Amino acid sequence: MVHTLGIVASITGMAVAVAPLLQLRLMLIRGHSDEVSIGFLLVVTLGVGMWAAYGFAKGDLFLALPNATAVACAAATALVAWRLRRPSDAGPA
């Protein structure tokens, strides 16, 4: 039962892990990242990175692999968001 639960959790974890790629796709279509929180993506990257490290240290691939995938997807999305960020129109007051 625990093994089956691990498999199901990993599959759903992988779906969550690749979710930032939906935002990445939208940014590429629009050509900008004005409405994307880069800070949020960096916090997510750090958080799932810690879970991935914990999973690898524990030898738990059901935990490590989805989180490692999430690190890659969230970091890639943050990088693209940063790259597509337009300069602010707001000048000095």
Secondary structure, DSSP 8 states (H G I E B T S, - for coil): -HHHHHHHHHHHHHHHHTTHHHHHHHHHHHT--TT--HHHHHHHHHHHHHHHHHHHHHT-HHHHHHHHHHHHHHHHHHHHHHHH----S----
